[in-house]
Amino acid sequence: MRIATTIFLTDETVSPVRLARELEQRGFAGLYVPEHTHIPVERTTPYPAGGELPREYGRTLDPFAVLAQAAAVTERLALGTGITLVAQHDPIDLAKQVATLDHLSGGRFTLGVGFGWNREEAADHGVEWRTRRARVRDHMALMRALWADEPRSHEGEFASVAASFAHPKPVRGGAPRILVGGSAGPRLFADIAAYADGWLPIGGSGLTETVPQLREAWERAGRDPKDLQVVPYAVRPTPGKLARFAELGVDEVVVQLPPAGEAEVLGVLDEYGQYL
């Protein structure tokens, strides 16, 4: 089982370059980072985990800049977003960022897709909350048009693009690896089956019940069962938890690192090294 990591990298934490080098040298499989452009001070949306919103949410570094630095100082480390708030991006610009990072890293990039939880953040980007899932699906279709081998147009409800020359292309052809985050349910599983390679379930609890439901949706959409990927995300690892994931056919787990300075983060990597 591959053990990758995720962390809120900020202006107060270990640097992306130092962390990426350490991860590759120690044998970790990858680095995933989240995205928040800003956190409005006047916010009525509750923090999903409960309580006060942690400090790091308002200090998060841009994920594409972080991962570009990480790509430049490593050769094998997989790189991903966990997640990109696709509805909040211009999809033409985002398609270029994704394809460029994938190209420059030699095909090491995974696009983690999410719908967001912070209504105020989304509103500042012009996103009407009730349409965000449809907007993400539309943006993904437009990006696939730009990533296609031959120029292809896309006419969507939220975004459109003429048939265009757009290079570089994702290394594997058609699209980079795409994983969708979110809570289990028919709407999420339909989205995964429509445009992704698999699911990023936060914490990984309840997978014994939900993975069969996802597989049903996947197969109803005509997707090959062998292609479905389930990658438990932001996991606090224990031997029992990892054994249960292995029984479910999981071959990659993303473990959570603290949003902390170098000494603390490296200490946690020492602890997690037992699972490699």
C-alpha positions in Angstrom: 0.0 0.0 0.0 1.4 3.4 -1.0 1.5 5.9 1.9 1.1 9.5 0.7 0.7 12.6 2.9 -1.4 15.8 3.1 -0.7 19.0 5.0 -1.9 22.6 5.2 1.2 24.4 4.1 1.2 28.0 5.1 3.6 30.9 5.6 4.2 29.5 9.2 4.9 25.9 8.4 7.7 23.7 7.1 8.6 24.8 3.5 7.3 22.9 0.5 10.9 22.3 -0.7 12.1 20.9 2.6 9.0 18.7 3.0 9.1 17.3 -0.5 12.7 16.3 -0.3 12.2 14.6 3.0 9.1 12.7 1.7 11.0 11.4 -1.3 14.1 10.5 0.7 12.0 8.6 3.3 10.0 6.7 0.7 6.6 8.3 1.0 4.5 8.0 -2.1 3.1 11.5 -2.5 2.2 15.0 -1.3 -1.3 16.4 -1.5 -2.2 20.0 -0.5 -5.5 21.8 0.0 -6.8 25.1 -1.4 -8.5 28.1 0.1 -8.0 31.5 -1.7 -9.2 33.4 1.4 -11.5 33.1 4.4 -14.0 36.0 4.7 -14.0 37.4 8.2 -17.8 37.8 8.2 -18.7 34.2 7.9 -21.9 32.4 8.8 -20.9 29.0 7.3 -19.9 26.7 10.2 -16.6 24.8 10.1 -17.5 21.3 9.0 -15.5 19.6 11.8 -17.1 21.8 14.5 -15.7 24.5 16.7 -13.5 27.4 15.6 -12.0 27.4 12.2 -8.3 26.5 12.5 -5.8 29.3 11.9 -4.2 27.5 8.9 -7.3 27.9 6.7 -6.8 31.6 6.3 -3.0 31.2 5.6 -3.0 28.4 3.0 -0.4 28.6 0.3 -1.4 28.4 -3.4 -1.4 24.7 -4.2 -0.1 24.9 -7.7 2.9 27.1 -6.6 3.6 24.7 -3.8 3.5 21.6 -6.0 5.6 23.3 -8.7 8.3 23.8 -6.1 7.9 20.2 -4.9 8.1 18.9 -8.5 11.3 20.8 -9.1 13.2 19.2 -6.2 12.0 15.6 -6.6 11.9 12.9 -9.2 9.4 10.3 -8.0 7.1 11.9 -5.5 3.5 12.0 -6.6 1.8 15.4 -6.4 -1.8 16.2 -5.9 -4.4 18.7 -4.7 -6.7 17.7 -1.9 -8.7 19.4 -3.1 -9.0 22.0 -5.9 -12.2 24.1 -5.6 -12.9 23.8 -9.3 -16.1 26.0 -9.3 -14.0 28.9 -8.0 -11.6 28.8 -11.0 -11.7 30.0 -14.6 -11.7 26.6 -16.2 -9.6 27.7 -19.2 -6.9 29.0 -16.8 -7.2 25.9 -14.6 -6.8 23.5 -17.5 -3.5 25.2 -18.4 -2.2 25.1 -14.8 -3.1 21.4 -14.4 -1.6 20.4 -17.8 1.5 22.4 -17.2 2.2 21.0 -13.8 1.5 17.5 -15.0 3.8 18.0 -18.0 6.7 19.5 -16.0 6.5 16.8 -13.3 6.5 14.0 -15.8 2.9 12.9 -15.2 3.0 12.9 -11.4 0.0 15.1 -10.8 -3.4 14.1 -9.4 -6.2 16.6 -9.6 -8.3 16.3 -6.5 -11.7 17.9 -7.1 -14.0 19.3 -4.5 -17.2 21.3 -4.2 -16.3 23.4 -1.2 -18.0 24.1 2.2 -17.5 27.8 2.7 -20.4 29.7 1.1 -18.8 33.1 1.6 -15.6 32.2 -0.1 -17.5 30.7 -3.0 -19.7 33.8 -3.3 -16.7 36.1 -3.6 -15.8 34.0 -6.7 -19.2 34.6 -8.2 -20.4 31.0 -7.4 -24.1 30.6 -6.7 -24.0 27.9 -4.0 -26.9 25.7 -5.3 -25.2 25.5 -8.7 -21.7 24.6 -7.6 -21.9 20.9 -8.4 -23.3 21.5 -11.8 -20.6 24.2 -12.3 -17.9 21.7 -11.4 -19.2 19.1 -13.8 -19.3 21.8 -16.6 -15.8 23.0 -15.8 -14.5 19.5 -15.9 -16.0 18.9 -19.4 -14.5 22.1 -20.7 -11.1 21.2 -19.3 -11.3 17.8 -21.0 -12.1 19.5 -24.3 -8.8 21.5 -23.9 -6.9 18.4 -22.9 -8.1 16.4 -25.9 -5.6 15.4 -28.6 -7.5 17.3 -31.3 -9.1 20.8 -30.9 -12.6 20.4 -29.5 -15.2 23.0 -28.4 -17.3 23.0 -25.3 -20.6 24.8 -24.9 -21.8 24.7 -21.3 -24.2 26.3 -19.0 -21.5 28.0 -17.0 -18.5 28.1 -19.3 -17.7 27.7 -23.0 -14.6 27.5 -25.2 -14.0 27.4 -28.9 -12.1 24.5 -30.5 -8.5 25.6 -29.6 -4.9 24.8 -29.8 -4.0 24.2 -26.1 -0.7 22.6 -25.1 0.9 21.0 -23.1 -1.4 18.0 -22.7 -1.6 15.8 -19.6 1.1 13.1 -19.9 -1.2 10.1 -19.8 -3.5 11.5 -22.5 -7.0 12.9 -22.2 -6.7 14.0 -18.5 -4.5 13.6 -15.5 -5.6 11.3 -12.7 -8.7 12.8 -11.2 -10.1 12.0 -7.7 -13.3 13.6 -6.2 -13.7 14.4 -2.6 -16.9 14.6 -0.7 -19.4 12.7 1.5 -20.8 9.4 0.3 -24.1 9.6 -1.5 -25.8 9.1 -4.9 -25.0 12.6 -6.2 -21.3 12.3 -5.3 -21.0 8.8 -6.7 -22.7 9.9 -10.0 -20.2 12.7 -10.3 -17.2 10.3 -9.7 -18.6 7.9 -12.3 -19.1 10.7 -14.8 -15.7 12.3 -14.9 -13.2 10.9 -12.4 -10.9 8.0 -11.7 -12.1 7.6 -8.1 -12.9 8.9 -4.6 -11.0 10.8 -1.9 -13.1 10.0 1.3 -11.9 12.1 4.2 -10.9 9.9 7.1 -11.9 6.7 5.4 -14.6 5.7 7.9 -17.6 3.6 6.8 -16.0 2.4 3.6 -17.2 -1.2 4.1 -20.7 0.1 3.4 -20.1 2.9 1.0 -17.5 1.4 -1.4 -20.0 -1.2 -2.7 -22.5 1.6 -3.4 -19.8 3.5 -5.3 -19.0 0.4 -7.3 -22.6 0.0 -8.3 -22.8 3.6 -9.6 -19.5 3.1 -11.4 -20.6 0.0 -13.2 -24.1 1.5 -14.0 -22.2 4.2 -15.8 -20.4 1.6 -17.9 -17.0 2.0 -16.2 -14.6 -0.9 -15.9 -14.6 -2.1 -12.2 -10.8 -2.6 -12.3 -10.3 1.1 -12.9 -12.1 2.5 -9.8 -9.7 3.9 -7.2 -10.6 4.7 -3.6 -8.0 6.7 -1.7 -8.7 7.4 2.0 -7.7 11.0 2.7 -6.4 12.9 5.7 -6.2 9.6 7.7 -4.7 9.3 11.2 -3.1 5.9 10.6 -3.2 2.9 12.8 -2.1 -0.7 11.9 -5.8 -1.9 12.2 -7.1 0.9 10.0 -4.5 0.3 7.3 -5.3 -3.5 7.4 -9.0 -2.8 6.9 -8.2 -0.5 3.9 -6.1 -3.3 2.4 -9.0 -5.8 2.8 -11.1 -3.4 0.7 -8.6 -3.3 -2.1 -7.2 0.1 -1.3 -3.7 0.6 -2.6 -3.0 4.2 -1.6 -3.7 6.1 1.7 -3.1 9.7 2.3 -2.1 10.4 5.9 -2.5 13.7 7.7 0.5 15.8 8.8 0.2 18.7 11.2 0.3 22.3 9.9 3.5 22.9 11.9 7.1 23.8 11.7 9.9 21.6 10.4 10.8 19.9 13.7 7.3 18.8 14.5 6.5 17.7 10.9 9.7 15.7 10.7 8.9 14.0 14.0 5.5 12.9 12.7 7.2 11.5 9.5 9.5 9.5 11.8 6.4 8.1 13.5 4.6 7.3 10.2 7.7 5.6 8.8 6.6 2.4 10.5 3.9 2.1 7.9 6.1 2.3 4.9 
